[in-house]
Amino acid sequence: MQLPVAITEVRPGTIAIVAADSQTTSPAITKTFTDAVQRTLLRTPFLPLPDRNHSLYVAKVEVSQTQRGVVRSGNDRSDRPGMAAGLGGLSLTLPSGKDQLRGLIVTRLKVTVSLRRDNHVVWTGQATTVRAGGTRTGDPSVVAAALSDALLTWFPRQLPGPLSVP
């Protein structure tokens, strides 16, 4: 649920990106998402700084991933040759029989931006996606970029609610 945020004008300035403490998300995944948020913010009028003690804003990045069942998935690597059969001018790609069961991963990214001087929250947003693990589209760096881009496209405008990213 989207928490109400007091309407405060968010002016361009410096921003430090920090990871929220998490007992369930690995440090590698957390770093992947904080790096994606930083890259996305570089395309805005906000300048990411490495030191949170000198920035105007602090962006806290929270990531959660939960497996919710399994999905049958073929190999989505387009760089590998498939089996093909040709009949004259007709070519068919035949299934290779390499379908696998993969975990269906629900990933949620929440970013909360606050003023460094008093921790007053000025913006918050949340985006969620569901992807098959172990696939190109389910790779953590791809998911991080997709969620970060979708979410921070709104920043500093307030979101109408949580985003769902295909």
TORTOR-845105 format. One record per residue: x, y, z of N, C-alpha, C, O in turn; residue in one letter. Coordinates in steps of 0.02 Angstrom, whole numbers, padded with zeros to 5 digits. Example, Ala and Ser with C-alpha at 12.3 -4.5 7.8 and 13.67 -1.06 7.14 Angstrom:
BEGIN
<atom <00660 -00284 00390> <00615 -00225 00390> <00660 -00165 00390> <00712 -00166 00423> A>
<atom <00642 -00112 00354> <00684 -00053 00357> <00645 00002 00394> <00670 00057 00402> S>
// end
This chain:
BEGIN
<atom <00042 -00059 00000> <00000 00000 00000> <00044 00062 00000> <00093 00065 00037> M>
<atom <00027 00110 -00041> <00065 00172 -00046> <00052 00215 00015> <-00005 00230 00032> Q>
<atom <00105 00235 00048> <00098 00278 00106> <00090 00350 00084> <00123 00372 00037> L>
<atom <00046 00388 00116> <00039 00458 00097> <00101 00496 00115> <00131 00486 00167> P>
<atom <00120 00541 00071> <00179 00582 00081> <00157 00654 00081> <00118 00675 00038> V>
<atom <00181 00691 00129> <00164 00762 00132> <00189 00795 00068> <00244 00782 00045> A>
<atom <00148 00837 00039> <00167 00871 -00023> <00223 00920 -00008> <00212 00970 00027> I>
<atom <00280 00906 -00035> <00338 00949 -00028> <00369 00955 -00097> <00377 00905 -00132> T>
<atom <00385 01014 -00117> <00416 01023 -00182> <00486 00993 -00180> <00527 01010 -00137> E>
<atom <00499 00948 -00226> <00564 00916 -00230> <00603 00951 -00285> <00587 00944 -00344> V>
<atom <00653 00987 -00265> <00694 01024 -00313> <00756 00984 -00330> <00782 00947 -00288> R>
<atom <00781 00990 -00391> <00841 00953 -00410> <00899 00970 -00362> <00905 01026 -00337> P>
<atom <00940 00920 -00351> <00997 00928 -00307> <01035 00862 -00302> <01026 00817 -00342> G>
<atom <01078 00858 -00253> <01118 00798 -00242> <01078 00746 -00203> <01036 00763 -00162> T>
<atom <01093 00683 -00218> <01056 00629 -00186> <01103 00570 -00175> <01141 00550 -00219> I>
<atom <01100 00542 -00115> <01139 00483 -00099> <01093 00423 -00100> <01036 00426 -00076> A>
<atom <01116 00368 -00129> <01076 00307 -00133> <01102 00258 -00081> <01162 00241 -00081> I>
<atom <01058 00236 -00037> <01077 00189 00016> <01031 00129 00015> <00972 00135 -00003> V>
<atom <01057 00073 00034> <01017 00012 00038> <00985 00007 00106> <01016 00022 00157> A>
<atom <00922 -00014 00107> <00888 -00027 00170> <00914 -00092 00199> <00934 -00137 00162> A>
<atom <00914 -00097 00264> <00934 -00160 00296> <00884 -00214 00280> <00823 -00203 00284> D>
<atom <00909 -00272 00261> <00864 -00328 00245> <00896 -00393 00268> <00954 -00407 00254> S>
<atom <00856 -00432 00302> <00879 -00498 00324> <00867 -00551 00271> <00895 -00605 00274> Q>
<atom <00824 -00535 00222> <00804 -00586 00173> <00834 -00576 00104> <00833 -00623 00064> T>
<atom <00860 -00518 00089> <00888 -00505 00022> <00964 -00507 00027> <00994 -00476 00071> T>
<atom <00994 -00542 -00020> <01067 -00549 -00019> <01101 -00482 -00034> <01072 -00440 -00069> S>
<atom <01161 -00472 -00007> <01197 -00410 -00022> <01210 -00399 -00096> <01210 -00343 -00120> P>
<atom <01220 -00453 -00134> <01233 -00447 -00206> <01171 -00421 -00242> <01176 -00377 -00285> A>
<atom <01112 -00446 -00224> <01050 -00423 -00255> <01038 -00350 -00236> <01020 -00309 -00278> I>
<atom <01047 -00334 -00172> <01038 -00265 -00149> <01083 -00218 -00187> <01061 -00164 -00207> T>
<atom <01146 -00236 -00197> <01193 -00194 -00234> <01171 -00185 -00306> <01175 -00131 -00334> K>
<atom <01147 -00239 -00337> <01123 -00235 -00406> <01067 -00184 -00412> <01066 -00145 -00460> T>
<atom <01022 -00183 -00364> <00965 -00136 -00367> <00986 -00065 -00350> <00962 -00018 -00381> F>
<atom <01030 -00056 -00301> <01052 00012 -00285> <01092 00041 -00343> <01087 00100 -00358> T>
<atom <01132 -00001 -00377> <01168 00023 -00436> <01120 00043 -00492> <01132 00092 -00526> D>
<atom <01067 00004 -00501> <01018 00020 -00553> <00982 00086 -00537> <00971 00126 -00582> A>
<atom <00965 00097 -00474> <00934 00160 -00454> <00981 00218 -00468> <00960 00270 -00492> V>
<atom <01045 00208 -00452> <01094 00261 -00464> <01099 00277 -00538> <01100 00335 -00557> Q>
<atom <01103 00225 -00580> <01108 00237 -00653> <01046 00273 -00679> <01052 00318 -00721> R>
<atom <00988 00255 -00654> <00927 00288 -00677> <00926 00361 -00655> <00906 00405 -00693> T>
<atom <00948 00375 -00593> <00948 00443 -00569> <00998 00488 -00607> <00990 00549 -00608> L>
<atom <01048 00458 -00638> <01095 00497 -00678> <01062 00528 -00739> <01088 00575 -00768> L>
<atom <01003 00502 -00758> <00966 00529 -00815> <00915 00582 -00793> <00873 00603 -00833> R>
<atom <00918 00602 -00731> <00873 00653 -00704> <00913 00714 -00683> <00975 00712 -00686> T>
<atom <00881 00768 -00662> <00918 00826 -00638> <00947 00817 -00567> <00969 00866 -00537> P>
<atom <00946 00757 -00542> <00973 00743 -00475> <01041 00710 -00484> <01050 00665 -00524> F>
<atom <01090 00733 -00445> <01158 00708 -00450> <01173 00660 -00393> <01177 00681 -00335> L>
<atom <01182 00595 -00409> <01199 00548 -00356> <01268 00560 -00328> <01316 00571 -00366> P>
<atom <01274 00559 -00262> <01338 00567 -00227> <01352 00503 -00188> <01306 00470 -00164> L>
<atom <01416 00485 -00182> <01433 00424 -00145> <01429 00433 -00069> <01424 00384 -00032> P>
<atom <01431 00495 -00045> <01432 00507 00027> <01366 00537 00049> <01348 00593 00030> D>
<atom <01329 00500 00089> <01263 00524 00111> <01267 00584 00158> <01217 00617 00170> R>
<atom <01326 00598 00185> <01333 00654 00232> <01338 00721 00197> <01340 00773 00231> N>
<atom <01341 00722 00131> <01347 00785 00095> <01293 00796 00043> <01296 00843 00004> H>
<atom <01243 00754 00042> <01190 00760 -00008> <01130 00797 00021> <01120 00799 00081> S>
<atom <01091 00826 -00023> <01029 00858 -00003> <00976 00806 00014> <00939 00814 00063> L>
<atom <00973 00752 -00026> <00924 00700 -00017> <00959 00632 -00005> <01017 00623 -00023> Y>
<atom <00921 00586 00025> <00943 00517 00032> <00887 00474 00003> <00829 00480 00022> V>
<atom <00906 00429 -00043> <00858 00382 -00072> <00871 00314 -00042> <00925 00284 -00053> A>
<atom <00824 00288 -00004> <00830 00222 00027> <00798 00171 -00020> <00740 00177 -00039> K>
<atom <00837 00120 -00038> <00816 00069 -00085> <00800 00005 -00047> <00843 -00022 -00012> V>
<atom <00738 -00019 -00054> <00718 -00082 -00023> <00699 -00131 -00079> <00663 -00114 -00125> E>
<atom <00725 -00192 -00074> <00712 -00244 -00123> <00688 -00306 -00088> <00715 -00326 -00036> V>
<atom <00638 -00337 -00116> <00617 -00403 -00090> <00603 -00448 -00150> <00576 -00426 -00201> S>
<atom <00621 -00510 -00142> <00608 -00561 -00193> <00578 -00621 -00159> <00602 -00645 -00108> Q>
<atom <00523 -00646 -00188> <00488 -00703 -00161> <00470 -00750 -00217> <00445 -00729 -00269> T>
<atom <00483 -00815 -00207> <00462 -00863 -00257> <00389 -00881 -00245> <00370 -00898 -00189> Q>
<atom <00349 -00877 -00298> <00278 -00892 -00293> <00260 -00945 -00344> <00229 -00930 -00395> R>
<atom <00280 -01005 -00332> <00264 -01060 -00377> <00317 -01068 -00431> <00371 -01039 -00428> G>
<atom <00299 -01109 -00480> <00344 -01124 -00535> <00307 -01114 -00601> <00246 -01114 -00604> V>
<atom <00346 -01106 -00653> <00318 -01098 -00720> <00360 -01140 -00767> <00420 -01147 -00759> V>
<atom <00328 -01168 -00817> <00363 -01207 -00867> <00392 -01158 -00918> <00355 -01118 -00946> R>
<atom <00456 -01163 -00928> <00489 -01114 -00971> <00538 -01149 -01016> <00575 -01194 -00996> S>
<atom <00538 -01129 -01079> <00588 -01153 -01126> <00651 -01112 -01118> <00653 -01064 -01080> G>
<atom <00702 -01132 -01153> <00765 -01095 -01151> <00755 -01031 -01191> <00743 -01034 -01252> N>
<atom <00760 -00973 -01158> <00747 -00910 -01194> <00811 -00878 -01222> <00811 -00819 -01238> D>
<atom <00864 -00916 -01228> <00926 -00888 -01254> <00924 -00890 -01330> <00931 -00943 -01361> R>
<atom <00915 -00832 -01361> <00909 -00829 -01434> <00976 -00838 -01469> <00978 -00845 -01530> S>
<atom <01031 -00838 -01431> <01096 -00845 -01462> <01114 -00918 -01474> <01166 -00933 -01505> D>
<atom <01073 -00964 -01449> <01087 -01035 -01460> <01045 -01060 -01519> <00987 -01041 -01526> R>
<atom <01075 -01101 -01561> <01038 -01125 -01619> <00982 -01173 -01597> <00990 -01212 -01550> P>
<atom <00926 -01169 -01632> <00871 -01214 -01619> <00870 -01268 -01672> <00908 -01264 -01721> G>
<atom <00828 -01317 -01663> <00821 -01369 -01714> <00770 -01345 -01765> <00716 -01322 -01746> M>
<atom <00787 -01349 -01828> <00741 -01327 -01880> <00734 -01381 -01932> <00781 -01418 -01947> A>
<atom <00674 -01386 -01961> <00662 -01434 -02014> <00636 -01394 -02074> <00595 -01348 -02066> A>
<atom <00660 -01410 -02132> <00640 -01374 -02191> <00606 -01419 -02241> <00628 -01475 -02253> G>
<atom <00552 -01394 -02270> <00517 -01430 -02324> <00511 -01380 -02382> <00467 -01338 -02382> L>
<atom <00555 -01386 -02429> <00553 -01339 -02484> <00567 -01269 -02458> <00621 -01256 -02431> G>
<atom <00519 -01224 -02467> <00527 -01155 -02444> <00499 -01144 -02373> <00500 -01088 -02349> G>
<atom <00475 -01197 -02341> <00445 -01192 -02275> <00494 -01215 -02222> <00522 -01269 -02227> L>
<atom <00504 -01174 -02172> <00550 -01191 -02118> <00512 -01188 -02052> <00477 -01139 -02038> S>
<atom <00518 -01240 -02012> <00486 -01243 -01947> <00537 -01253 -01892> <00585 -01292 -01900> L>
<atom <00529 -01219 -01837> <00572 -01231 -01780> <00537 -01283 -01736> <00480 -01274 -01715> T>
<atom <00573 -01336 -01724> <00545 -01391 -01684> <00564 -01382 -01611> <00619 -01358 -01596> L>
<atom <00519 -01401 -01566> <00537 -01396 -01495> <00596 -01442 -01479> <00599 -01498 -01504> P>
<atom <00641 -01418 -01439> <00700 -01457 -01423> <00689 -01503 -01363> <00733 -01542 -01346> S>
<atom <00631 -01497 -01331> <00618 -01539 -01272> <00656 -01516 -01211> <00663 -01555 -01163> G>
<atom <00680 -01456 -01210> <00720 -01431 -01155> <00680 -01383 -01111> <00710 -01339 -01078> K>
<atom <00614 -01390 -01109> <00575 -01350 -01063> <00595 -01368 -00992> <00610 -01425 -00976> D>
<atom <00595 -01318 -00949> <00614 -01328 -00879> <00562 -01295 -00834> <00527 -01249 -00855> Q>
<atom <00559 -01320 -00773> <00519 -01286 -00723> <00564 -01235 -00690> <00619 -01251 -00667> L>
<atom <00540 -01173 -00688> <00580 -01118 -00660> <00537 -01083 -00607> <00476 -01080 -00612> R>
<atom <00572 -01057 -00557> <00537 -01021 -00505> <00507 -00957 -00531> <00540 -00920 -00568> G>
<atom <00446 -00943 -00511> <00413 -00880 -00528> <00429 -00831 -00472> <00405 -00839 -00416> L>
<atom <00470 -00781 -00488> <00497 -00735 -00438> <00459 -00669 -00439> <00456 -00635 -00491> I>
<atom <00431 -00650 -00382> <00399 -00585 -00374> <00451 -00539 -00344> <00476 -00552 -00289> V>
<atom <00468 -00485 -00379> <00518 -00438 -00356> <00485 -00370 -00345> <00448 -00345 -00388> T>
<atom <00498 -00342 -00287> <00470 -00276 -00270> <00527 -00229 -00255> <00573 -00245 -00217> R>
<atom <00524 -00170 -00286> <00573 -00117 -00273> <00535 -00058 -00243> <00486 -00034 -00271> L>
<atom <00559 -00035 -00187> <00530 00025 -00155> <00586 00075 -00145> <00639 00058 -00118> K>
<atom <00574 00137 -00165> <00623 00190 -00156> <00589 00246 -00116> <00535 00269 -00134> V>
<atom <00621 00265 -00062> <00596 00319 -00020> <00649 00374 -00019> <00706 00362 00001> T>
<atom <00629 00434 -00040> <00676 00491 -00041> <00657 00538 00016> <00600 00557 00024> V>
<atom <00708 00555 00054> <00697 00601 00111> <00751 00654 00111> <00805 00646 00081> S>
<atom <00736 00709 00145> <00786 00761 00155> <00837 00736 00205> <00819 00709 00257> L>
<atom <00901 00743 00190> <00952 00719 00234> <00951 00755 00301> <00962 00724 00353> R>
<atom <00939 00819 00301> <00946 00859 00362> <00896 00839 00417> <00913 00843 00476> R>
<atom <00834 00818 00398> <00785 00802 00450> <00747 00737 00437> <00699 00722 00473> D>
<atom <00767 00698 00386> <00735 00635 00368> <00662 00642 00347> <00626 00592 00347> N>
<atom <00641 00702 00329> <00572 00712 00306> <00564 00679 00238> <00599 00696 00190> H>
<atom <00516 00632 00233> <00504 00597 00170> <00470 00644 00120> <00419 00674 00136> V>
<atom <00500 00650 00060> <00473 00694 00009> <00445 00656 -00051> <00408 00684 -00091> V>
<atom <00463 00592 -00057> <00439 00552 -00113> <00447 00479 -00096> <00496 00459 -00064> W>
<atom <00399 00439 -00116> <00406 00367 -00109> <00371 00334 -00168> <00320 00359 -00193> T>
<atom <00397 00278 -00189> <00368 00242 -00245> <00384 00168 -00240> <00435 00149 -00211> G>
<atom <00341 00128 -00270> <00350 00056 -00267> <00331 00026 -00335> <00281 00045 -00365> Q>
<atom <00372 -00021 -00358> <00358 -00056 -00421> <00370 -00131 -00411> <00415 -00151 -00374> A>
<atom <00329 -00172 -00443> <00332 -00244 -00436> <00330 -00277 -00504> <00297 -00252 -00550> T>
<atom <00367 -00332 -00511> <00363 -00372 -00572> <00366 -00446 -00552> <00389 -00463 -00498> T>
<atom <00343 -00488 -00598> <00346 -00560 -00589> <00381 -00588 -00650> <00359 -00579 -00707> V>
<atom <00436 -00623 -00638> <00475 -00652 -00694> <00498 -00722 -00675> <00503 -00740 -00617> R>
<atom <00512 -00762 -00726> <00538 -00829 -00715> <00613 -00824 -00699> <00651 -00793 -00737> A>
<atom <00633 -00854 -00645> <00704 -00855 -00626> <00744 -00897 -00674> <00718 -00944 -00705> G>
<atom <00808 -00882 -00680> <00852 -00921 -00723> <00843 -00908 -00797> <00866 -00947 -00838> G>
<atom <00809 -00854 -00814> <00800 -00835 -00884> <00832 -00768 -00896> <00851 -00733 -00849> T>
<atom <00840 -00749 -00959> <00870 -00685 -00975> <00828 -00627 -00947> <00856 -00580 -00919> R>
<atom <00762 -00631 -00953> <00719 -00577 -00928> <00713 -00578 -00852> <00693 -00528 -00822> T>
<atom <00729 -00634 -00822> <00726 -00640 -00749> <00793 -00628 -00715> <00797 -00632 -00653> G>
<atom <00844 -00612 -00754> <00910 -00597 -00725> <00904 -00536 -00679> <00872 -00487 -00697> D>
<atom <00934 -00539 -00619> <00927 -00483 -00572> <00945 -00415 -00601> <00913 -00365 -00584> P>
<atom <00996 -00410 -00643> <01015 -00345 -00671> <00962 -00319 -00719> <00950 -00259 -00723> S>
<atom <00930 -00364 -00757> <00877 -00345 -00803> <00815 -00322 -00764> <00784 -00272 -00781> V>
<atom <00798 -00360 -00712> <00741 -00343 -00670> <00753 -00277 -00635> <00708 -00234 -00632> V>
<atom <00813 -00267 -00609> <00830 -00205 -00573> <00824 -00145 -00620> <00796 -00094 -00600> A>
<atom <00849 -00151 -00680> <00844 -00096 -00728> <00772 -00082 -00747> <00752 -00023 -00750> A>
<atom <00733 -00134 -00758> <00662 -00124 -00778> <00623 -00090 -00722> <00585 -00043 -00735> A>
<atom <00631 -00114 -00660> <00593 -00084 -00605> <00617 -00013 -00590> <00576 00031 -00579> L>
<atom <00682 -00003 -00590> <00709 00063 -00575> <00687 00114 -00628> <00666 00169 -00611> S>
<atom <00692 00095 -00691> <00672 00140 -00745> <00598 00158 -00741> <00579 00216 -00747> D>
<atom <00556 00107 -00730> <00484 00120 -00726> <00467 00164 -00667> <00426 00210 -00672> A>
<atom <00497 00150 -00610> <00481 00187 -00549> <00507 00259 -00551> <00470 00306 -00536> L>
<atom <00570 00267 -00569> <00601 00333 -00565> <00585 00377 -00625> <00606 00435 -00626> L>
<atom <00549 00351 -00674> <00522 00394 -00727> <00475 00445 -00696> <00468 00500 -00722> T>
<atom <00444 00427 -00642> <00396 00471 -00607> <00431 00523 -00564> <00404 00577 -00554> W>
<atom <00490 00508 -00539> <00523 00551 -00490> <00541 00618 -00520> <00571 00619 -00574> F>
<atom <00524 00674 -00489> <00499 00684 -00422> <00423 00691 -00417> <00397 00708 -00363> P>
<atom <00386 00678 -00472> <00313 00681 -00468> <00287 00623 -00426> <00317 00569 -00426> R>
<atom <00233 00633 -00390> <00204 00581 -00349> <00169 00529 -00391> <00136 00546 -00440> Q>
<atom <00176 00466 -00373> <00143 00412 -00408> <00071 00407 -00385> <00055 00423 -00328> L>
<atom <00027 00384 -00430> <-00043 00373 -00410> <-00051 00311 -00366> <-00102 00303 -00333> P>
<atom <-00001 00268 -00366> <-00003 00206 -00326> <00055 00162 -00348> <00095 00182 -00389> G>
<atom <00058 00101 -00321> <00112 00055 -00340> <00108 00039 -00415> <00054 00035 -00444> P>
<atom <00166 00028 -00445> <00169 00012 -00516> <00177 -00064 -00525> <00210 -00097 -00485> L>
<atom <00147 -00089 -00577> <00157 -00159 -00597> <00194 -00157 -00663> <00170 -00127 -00711> S>
<atom <00252 -00189 -00666> <00294 -00188 -00725> <00293 -00257 -00758> <00307 -00307 -00725> V>
<atom <00277 -00260 -00823> <00275 -00325 -00857> <00344 -00356 -00861> <00351 -00411 -00889> P>
// end
